[in-house]
Amino acid sequence: MSLLIENTVCLVNGAIFELSQSMFHYEKAKLLNRINFK
């Protein structure tokens, strides 16, 4: 049971990390586009 919980926590942390990475890249791309299209 505890192993399952640990695996779930790892998966959730990984998903949150992936999401924050993609959000960061999205914001950066948006900023770059704004600079380029002035």
PQR file with spaces between the fields and no chain letter, atoms N, CA, C, O and H, PARSE charges and radii, in Angstrom:
ATOM       1  N    MET     1       0.836   -1.207    0.000 -0.4000 1.5000
ATOM       2  CA   MET     1       0.000    0.000    0.000 -0.0000 2.0000
ATOM       3  C    MET     1       0.874    1.262    0.000  0.5500 1.7000
ATOM       4  O    MET     1       0.629    2.198   -0.761 -0.5500 1.4000
ATOM       5  N    SER     2       1.887    1.269    0.858 -0.4000 1.5000
ATOM       6  CA   SER     2       2.739    2.462    0.935 -0.0000 2.0000
ATOM       7  C    SER     2       3.513    2.678   -0.369  0.5500 1.7000
ATOM       8  O    SER     2       3.770    3.812   -0.773 -0.5500 1.4000
ATOM       9  H    SER     2       2.086    0.508    1.476  0.4000 1.0000
ATOM      10  N    LEU     3       3.880    1.566   -1.018 -0.4000 1.5000
ATOM      11  CA   LEU     3       4.596    1.672   -2.292 -0.0000 2.0000
ATOM      12  C    LEU     3       3.710    2.336   -3.346  0.5500 1.7000
ATOM      13  O    LEU     3       4.179    3.153   -4.138 -0.5500 1.4000
ATOM      14  H    LEU     3       3.671    0.644   -0.689  0.4000 1.0000
ATOM      15  N    LEU     4       2.440    1.980   -3.347 -0.4000 1.5000
ATOM      16  CA   LEU     4       1.480    2.571   -4.280 -0.0000 2.0000
ATOM      17  C    LEU     4       1.365    4.073   -4.044  0.5500 1.7000
ATOM      18  O    LEU     4       1.335    4.860   -4.990 -0.5500 1.4000
ATOM      19  H    LEU     4       2.059    1.317   -2.703  0.4000 1.0000
ATOM      20  N    ILE     5       1.300    4.459   -2.778 -0.4000 1.5000
ATOM      21  CA   ILE     5       1.195    5.882   -2.438 -0.0000 2.0000
ATOM      22  C    ILE     5       2.457    6.622   -2.886  0.5500 1.7000
ATOM      23  O    ILE     5       2.379    7.722   -3.434 -0.5500 1.4000
ATOM      24  H    ILE     5       1.324    3.820   -2.010  0.4000 1.0000
ATOM      25  N    GLU     6       3.618    6.010   -2.649 -0.4000 1.5000
ATOM      26  CA   GLU     6       4.878    6.636   -3.075 -0.0000 2.0000
ATOM      27  C    GLU     6       4.918    6.812   -4.587  0.5500 1.7000
ATOM      28  O    GLU     6       5.337    7.858   -5.081 -0.5500 1.4000
ATOM      29  H    GLU     6       3.681    5.117   -2.203  0.4000 1.0000
ATOM      30  N    ASN     7       4.483    5.793   -5.323 -0.4000 1.5000
ATOM      31  CA   ASN     7       4.448    5.882   -6.787 -0.0000 2.0000
ATOM      32  C    ASN     7       3.504    6.982   -7.244  0.5500 1.7000
ATOM      33  O    ASN     7       3.814    7.729   -8.173 -0.5500 1.4000
ATOM      34  H    ASN     7       4.142    4.943   -4.922  0.4000 1.0000
ATOM      35  N    THR     8       2.349    7.081   -6.590 -0.4000 1.5000
ATOM      36  CA   THR     8       1.370    8.109   -6.942 -0.0000 2.0000
ATOM      37  C    THR     8       1.940    9.497   -6.688  0.5500 1.7000
ATOM      38  O    THR     8       1.779   10.402   -7.507 -0.5500 1.4000
ATOM      39  H    THR     8       2.098    6.474   -5.836  0.4000 1.0000
ATOM      40  N    VAL     9       2.611    9.662   -5.545 -0.4000 1.5000
ATOM      41  CA   VAL     9       3.227   10.951   -5.218 -0.0000 2.0000
ATOM      42  C    VAL     9       4.279   11.312   -6.262  0.5500 1.7000
ATOM      43  O    VAL     9       4.362   12.463   -6.690 -0.5500 1.4000
ATOM      44  H    VAL     9       2.742    8.927   -4.879  0.4000 1.0000
ATOM      45  N    CYS    10       5.081   10.330   -6.670 -0.4000 1.5000
ATOM      46  CA   CYS    10       6.096   10.567   -7.703 -0.0000 2.0000
ATOM      47  C    CYS    10       5.441   10.991   -9.015  0.5500 1.7000
ATOM      48  O    CYS    10       5.906   11.926   -9.667 -0.5500 1.4000
ATOM      49  H    CYS    10       5.013    9.395   -6.322  0.4000 1.0000
ATOM      50  N    LEU    11       4.377   10.315   -9.398 -0.4000 1.5000
ATOM      51  CA   LEU    11       3.670   10.645  -10.637 -0.0000 2.0000
ATOM      52  C    LEU    11       3.089   12.050  -10.581  0.5500 1.7000
ATOM      53  O    LEU    11       3.204   12.816  -11.538 -0.5500 1.4000
ATOM      54  H    LEU    11       4.001    9.555   -8.868  0.4000 1.0000
ATOM      55  N    VAL    12       2.463   12.386   -9.452 -0.4000 1.5000
ATOM      56  CA   VAL    12       1.849   13.710   -9.296 -0.0000 2.0000
ATOM      57  C    VAL    12       2.920   14.790   -9.321  0.5500 1.7000
ATOM      58  O    VAL    12       2.756   15.809   -9.992 -0.5500 1.4000
ATOM      59  H    VAL    12       2.370   11.764   -8.674  0.4000 1.0000
ATOM      60  N    ASN    13       4.012   14.580   -8.600 -0.4000 1.5000
ATOM      61  CA   ASN    13       5.108   15.552   -8.602 -0.0000 2.0000
ATOM      62  C    ASN    13       5.680   15.714  -10.004  0.5500 1.7000
ATOM      63  O    ASN    13       5.992   16.829  -10.423 -0.5500 1.4000
ATOM      64  H    ASN    13       4.146   13.752   -8.055  0.4000 1.0000
ATOM      65  N    GLY    14       5.819   14.612  -10.729 -0.4000 1.5000
ATOM      66  CA   GLY    14       6.311   14.671  -12.096 -0.0000 2.0000
ATOM      67  C    GLY    14       5.374   15.457  -12.995  0.5500 1.7000
ATOM      68  O    GLY    14       5.817   16.253  -13.822 -0.5500 1.4000
ATOM      69  H    GLY    14       5.566   13.706  -10.389  0.4000 1.0000
ATOM      70  N    ALA    15       4.066   15.228  -12.830 -0.4000 1.5000
ATOM      71  CA   ALA    15       3.072   15.929  -13.644 -0.0000 2.0000
ATOM      72  C    ALA    15       3.091   17.421  -13.346  0.5500 1.7000
ATOM      73  O    ALA    15       3.013   18.242  -14.260 -0.5500 1.4000
ATOM      74  H    ALA    15       3.706   14.581  -12.158  0.4000 1.0000
ATOM      75  N    ILE    16       3.196   17.773  -12.066 -0.4000 1.5000
ATOM      76  CA   ILE    16       3.247   19.187  -11.674 -0.0000 2.0000
ATOM      77  C    ILE    16       4.505   19.836  -12.244  0.5500 1.7000
ATOM      78  O    ILE    16       4.464   20.969  -12.724 -0.5500 1.4000
ATOM      79  H    ILE    16       3.259   17.107  -11.323  0.4000 1.0000
ATOM      80  N    PHE    17       5.627   19.109  -12.188 -0.4000 1.5000
ATOM      81  CA   PHE    17       6.883   19.626  -12.730 -0.0000 2.0000
ATOM      82  C    PHE    17       6.760   19.863  -14.230  0.5500 1.7000
ATOM      83  O    PHE    17       7.147   20.920  -14.728 -0.5500 1.4000
ATOM      84  H    PHE    17       5.660   18.189  -11.798  0.4000 1.0000
ATOM      85  N    GLU    18       6.223   18.883  -14.947 -0.4000 1.5000
ATOM      86  CA   GLU    18       6.023   19.006  -16.398 -0.0000 2.0000
ATOM      87  C    GLU    18       5.142   20.207  -16.719  0.5500 1.7000
ATOM      88  O    GLU    18       5.431   20.975  -17.636 -0.5500 1.4000
ATOM      89  H    GLU    18       5.909   18.025  -14.542  0.4000 1.0000
ATOM      90  N    LEU    19       4.065   20.359  -15.953 -0.4000 1.5000
ATOM      91  CA   LEU    19       3.122   21.452  -16.182 -0.0000 2.0000
ATOM      92  C    LEU    19       3.790   22.797  -15.954  0.5500 1.7000
ATOM      93  O    LEU    19       3.621   23.718  -16.754 -0.5500 1.4000
ATOM      94  H    LEU    19       3.830   19.735  -15.208  0.4000 1.0000
ATOM      95  N    SER    20       4.548   22.919  -14.868 -0.4000 1.5000
ATOM      96  CA   SER    20       5.205   24.191  -14.573 -0.0000 2.0000
ATOM      97  C    SER    20       6.265   24.504  -15.624  0.5500 1.7000
ATOM      98  O    SER    20       6.450   25.664  -15.990 -0.5500 1.4000
ATOM      99  H    SER    20       4.685   22.171  -14.219  0.4000 1.0000
ATOM     100  N    GLN    21       6.964   23.471  -16.114 -0.4000 1.5000
ATOM     101  CA   GLN    21       7.953   23.667  -17.175 -0.0000 2.0000
ATOM     102  C    GLN    21       7.284   24.183  -18.449  0.5500 1.7000
ATOM     103  O    GLN    21       7.761   25.138  -19.062 -0.5500 1.4000
ATOM     104  H    GLN    21       6.814   22.529  -15.816  0.4000 1.0000
ATOM     105  N    SER    22       6.175   23.547  -18.845 -0.4000 1.5000
ATOM     106  CA   SER    22       5.502   23.949  -20.079 -0.0000 2.0000
ATOM     107  C    SER    22       4.882   25.338  -19.932  0.5500 1.7000
ATOM     108  O    SER    22       4.875   26.115  -20.887 -0.5500 1.4000
ATOM     109  H    SER    22       5.788   22.771  -18.347  0.4000 1.0000
ATOM     110  N    MET    23       4.360   25.661  -18.737 -0.4000 1.5000
ATOM     111  CA   MET    23       3.815   27.000  -18.494 -0.0000 2.0000
ATOM     112  C    MET    23       4.929   28.033  -18.605  0.5500 1.7000
ATOM     113  O    MET    23       4.737   29.102  -19.185 -0.5500 1.4000
ATOM     114  H    MET    23       4.366   25.030  -17.961  0.4000 1.0000
ATOM     115  N    PHE    24       6.102   27.709  -18.045 -0.4000 1.5000
ATOM     116  CA   PHE    24       7.246   28.616  -18.096 -0.0000 2.0000
ATOM     117  C    PHE    24       7.656   28.873  -19.540  0.5500 1.7000
ATOM     118  O    PHE    24       7.883   30.018  -19.931 -0.5500 1.4000
ATOM     119  H    PHE    24       6.257   26.840  -17.574  0.4000 1.0000
ATOM     120  N    HIS    25       7.752   27.804  -20.335 -0.4000 1.5000
ATOM     121  CA   HIS    25       8.134   27.946  -21.742 -0.0000 2.0000
ATOM     122  C    HIS    25       7.077   28.725  -22.516  0.5500 1.7000
ATOM     123  O    HIS    25       7.412   29.515  -23.399 -0.5500 1.4000
ATOM     124  H    HIS    25       7.568   26.874  -20.018  0.4000 1.0000
ATOM     125  N    TYR    26       5.801   28.508  -22.191 -0.4000 1.5000
ATOM     126  CA   TYR    26       4.709   29.215  -22.855 -0.0000 2.0000
ATOM     127  C    TYR    26       4.791   30.708  -22.570  0.5500 1.7000
ATOM     128  O    TYR    26       4.661   31.526  -23.480 -0.5500 1.4000
ATOM     129  H    TYR    26       5.529   27.867  -21.474  0.4000 1.0000
ATOM     130  N    GLU    27       5.009   31.066  -21.296 -0.4000 1.5000
ATOM     131  CA   GLU    27       5.122   32.480  -20.926 -0.0000 2.0000
ATOM     132  C    GLU    27       6.327   33.114  -21.617  0.5500 1.7000
ATOM     133  O    GLU    27       6.249   34.246  -22.095 -0.5500 1.4000
ATOM     134  H    GLU    27       5.114   30.401  -20.557  0.4000 1.0000
ATOM     135  N    LYS    28       7.443   32.381  -21.669 -0.4000 1.5000
ATOM     136  CA   LYS    28       8.658   32.890  -22.303 -0.0000 2.0000
ATOM     137  C    LYS    28       8.418   33.115  -23.788  0.5500 1.7000
ATOM     138  O    LYS    28       8.838   34.133  -24.338 -0.5500 1.4000
ATOM     139  H    LYS    28       7.507   31.461  -21.281  0.4000 1.0000
ATOM     140  N    ALA    29       7.744   32.172  -24.440 -0.4000 1.5000
ATOM     141  CA   ALA    29       7.453   32.297  -25.868 -0.0000 2.0000
ATOM     142  C    ALA    29       6.532   33.484  -26.124  0.5500 1.7000
ATOM     143  O    ALA    29       6.709   34.216  -27.098 -0.5500 1.4000
ATOM     144  H    ALA    29       7.402   31.345  -23.992  0.4000 1.0000
ATOM     145  N    LYS    30       5.540   33.673  -25.240 -0.4000 1.5000
ATOM     146  CA   LYS    30       4.612   34.786  -25.372 -0.0000 2.0000
ATOM     147  C    LYS    30       5.371   36.108  -25.265  0.5500 1.7000
ATOM     148  O    LYS    30       5.127   37.041  -26.031 -0.5500 1.4000
ATOM     149  H    LYS    30       5.397   33.078  -24.449  0.4000 1.0000
ATOM     150  N    LEU    31       6.293   36.174  -24.306 -0.4000 1.5000
ATOM     151  CA   LEU    31       7.091   37.380  -24.104 -0.0000 2.0000
ATOM     152  C    LEU    31       7.970   37.651  -25.322  0.5500 1.7000
ATOM     153  O    LEU    31       8.070   38.790  -25.777 -0.5500 1.4000
ATOM     154  H    LEU    31       6.491   35.416  -23.685  0.4000 1.0000
ATOM     155  N    LEU    32       8.607   36.600  -25.850 -0.4000 1.5000
ATOM     156  CA   LEU    32       9.460   36.751  -27.029 -0.0000 2.0000
ATOM     157  C    LEU    32       8.646   37.223  -28.229  0.5500 1.7000
ATOM     158  O    LEU    32       9.095   38.086  -28.983 -0.5500 1.4000
ATOM     159  H    LEU    32       8.526   35.674  -25.480  0.4000 1.0000
ATOM     160  N    ASN    33       7.457   36.663  -28.408 -0.4000 1.5000
ATOM     161  CA   ASN    33       6.598   37.074  -29.518 -0.0000 2.0000
ATOM     162  C    ASN    33       6.222   38.539  -29.392  0.5500 1.7000
ATOM     163  O    ASN    33       6.196   39.262  -30.388 -0.5500 1.4000
ATOM     164  H    ASN    33       7.092   35.962  -27.795  0.4000 1.0000
ATOM     165  N    ARG    34       5.929   38.987  -28.172 -0.4000 1.5000
ATOM     166  CA   ARG    34       5.557   40.378  -27.947 -0.0000 2.0000
ATOM     167  C    ARG    34       6.714   41.296  -28.318  0.5500 1.7000
ATOM     168  O    ARG    34       6.510   42.354  -28.913 -0.5500 1.4000
ATOM     169  H    ARG    34       5.950   38.400  -27.362  0.4000 1.0000
ATOM     170  N    ILE    35       7.935   40.884  -27.961 -0.4000 1.5000
ATOM     171  CA   ILE    35       9.118   41.687  -28.279 -0.0000 2.0000
ATOM     172  C    ILE    35       9.342   41.713  -29.793  0.5500 1.7000
ATOM     173  O    ILE    35       9.660   42.760  -30.356 -0.5500 1.4000
ATOM     174  H    ILE    35       8.101   40.025  -27.478  0.4000 1.0000
ATOM     175  N    ASN    36       9.178   40.571  -30.446 -0.4000 1.5000
ATOM     176  CA   ASN    36       9.434   40.467  -31.881 -0.0000 2.0000
ATOM     177  C    ASN    36       8.441   41.258  -32.715  0.5500 1.7000
ATOM     178  O    ASN    36       8.797   41.784  -33.770 -0.5500 1.4000
ATOM     179  H    ASN    36       8.919   39.720  -29.988  0.4000 1.0000
ATOM     180  N    PHE    37       7.192   41.348  -32.252 -0.4000 1.5000
ATOM     181  CA   PHE    37       6.150   41.963  -33.080 -0.0000 2.0000
ATOM     182  C    PHE    37       5.888   43.423  -32.744  0.5500 1.7000
ATOM     183  O    PHE    37       4.835   43.961  -33.088 -0.5500 1.4000
ATOM     184  H    PHE    37       6.903   40.921  -31.396  0.4000 1.0000
ATOM     185  N    LYS    38       6.840   44.070  -32.072 -0.4000 1.5000
ATOM     186  CA   LYS    38       6.664   45.497  -31.781 -0.0000 2.0000
ATOM     187  C    LYS    38       6.814   46.320  -33.048  0.5500 1.7000
ATOM     188  O    LYS    38       6.699   47.545  -33.006 -0.5500 1.4000
ATOM     189  H    LYS    38       7.695   43.633  -31.792  0.4000 1.0000
